[in-house]
Amino acid sequence: MTELDPSLLLTVDLLGVFCFALSGCLLATSRRFDVVGSLLLGGLTGLGGGIMRDVIIGIHAPTAFGAPIYLVPPLLAAAVVRLGWLTPGRFRRTLLMFDAGGLALFCVSGTLIALEHGLNAIGATLMGVTTAVGGGLLRDIVAREVPQVIRPDGGLYAVPAAVGASLVALTDHLGFNPYHRVGPVEILVIVLVVGFRGLALRQGWQLPLAGPSTPRRPPPS
């Protein structure tokens, strides 16, 4: 299979940072944070998952710190939100849209980066999921939200990321992507994950609860 330019992996990673940073800045706006709080929450959301991945893999200097270009997307996201280019009237829908985009982009780029550093297919899949959900998890914790990844009413979140990361790792294991670059298959996976996440939200798909559901007791009279 013909692979695309390796710089496309950087582009996918930076787009993921931007999408997640936008979701963080939008949440900061809804909580009436100041511009510094918006930038910090956007940066934490956009870069947190990748930093987790790099620390676990053992990269000496996490990519977010070793390549200054990774600081540009959070700055742009904070500026976009500050200038009011995103309408606040449909805040939750906009937040979820960019969150789904970041989830899809990061599950692909995170898996490819893990494979490039020698992890096996299972380990790379786990790193792809970590990259995809890590930033959103940190965002929600800092903003005192119930994290999307564990919300029963938030639609499937980690599952689409796991499916996307697994597909990327599987194609690598089968020898379709020996150079760990972004190609047509990876782009298709990104589209698939966005569609999967969007459909899960639209249809209200949920995972089974951790324990048996019990009816609520009526309040004492």
KAQUI-V287731 format. One record per residue. N is the residue number from 1. PSI is psi in whole degrees, -180 to 180 (999 if undefined). OMEGA is omega in whole degrees, 0 to 359 (NA if undefined). Layout:
n = [N:N]
psi = [PSI:PSI]
omega = [OMEGA:OMEGA]
This chain:
n = [1:2:3:4:5:6:7:8:9:10:11:12:13:14:15:16:17:18:19:20:21:22:23:24:25:26:27:28:29:30:31:32:33:34:35:36:37:38:39:40:41:42:43:44:45:46:47:48:49:50:51:52:53:54:55:56:57:58:59:60:61:62:63:64:65:66:67:68:69:70:71:72:73:74:75:76:77:78:79:80:81:82:83:84:85:86:87:88:89:90:91:92:93:94:95:96:97:98:99:100:101:102:103:104:105:106:107:108:109:110:111:112:113:114:115:116:117:118:119:120:121:122:123:124:125:126:127:128:129:130:131:132:133:134:135:136:137:138:139:140:141:142:143:144:145:146:147:148:149:150:151:152:153:154:155:156:157:158:159:160:161:162:163:164:165:166:167:168:169:170:171:172:173:174:175:176:177:178:179:180:181:182:183:184:185:186:187:188:189:190:191:192:193:194:195:196:197:198:199:200:201:202:203:204:205:206:207:208:209:210:211:212:213:214:215:216:217:218:219:220:221]
psi = [136:127:150:173:136:-23:-16:-29:-42:-41:-45:-43:-44:-37:-39:-43:-44:-45:-46:-38:-38:-42:-38:-42:-36:-41:-39:-39:-42:-27:5:40:158:-179:-33:-42:-37:-45:-42:-44:-38:-43:-41:-41:-44:-31:-16:-45:-41:-37:-42:-48:-47:-38:-43:-43:-32:22:129:-50:111:145:-38:-28:-29:-20:103:-21:-23:-14:-14:-47:-44:-37:-44:-41:-44:-38:-42:-45:-40:-37:-6:26:-16:124:131:-9:-31:52:-52:-41:-41:-44:-47:-33:-49:-33:-41:-40:-45:-40:-46:-45:-41:-32:-29:-54:-38:-40:-44:-41:-40:-42:-40:-27:15:8:151:178:-41:-46:-40:-38:-45:-38:-34:-43:-42:-45:-39:-40:-15:-47:-43:-35:-47:-41:-49:-36:-47:-38:5:42:153:120:138:-35:-19:4:124:-22:12:11:170:132:-63:-28:-49:-39:-40:-39:-46:-46:-39:-41:-41:-45:-37:-44:-35:-44:-33:-1:13:-18:68:-19:4:45:167:119:-168:-38:-43:-39:-40:-39:-41:-47:-41:-44:-42:-45:-41:-48:-44:-41:-37:-39:-44:-40:-8:31:140:155:157:148:161:-29:176:137:138:141:146:140:139:147:147:141:999]
omega = [179:180:177:183:182:177:178:176:177:179:179:180:181:176:176:177:182:180:180:178:176:179:178:180:177:178:177:178:180:178:178:171:173:187:177:177:177:180:181:180:176:179:179:181:184:187:187:181:179:178:176:181:185:178:180:180:180:176:188:177:179:185:182:180:183:180:184:181:179:177:183:182:176:177:179:180:179:179:180:181:180:181:177:181:174:184:182:185:179:189:187:179:179:179:182:179:180:177:178:178:178:179:182:182:184:179:177:183:179:178:180:179:178:177:180:180:168:178:177:187:181:179:180:177:179:178:176:179:179:179:185:187:186:182:178:178:179:179:184:178:181:181:179:173:170:185:179:187:181:180:180:181:184:184:178:184:180:183:176:178:179:178:180:179:179:180:178:180:180:179:176:181:180:175:181:184:185:183:175:178:177:179:181:180:181:177:177:178:178:179:181:182:177:179:179:180:180:180:178:178:183:183:180:180:180:172:176:178:183:180:179:180:180:179:178:178:178:179:180:181:NA]
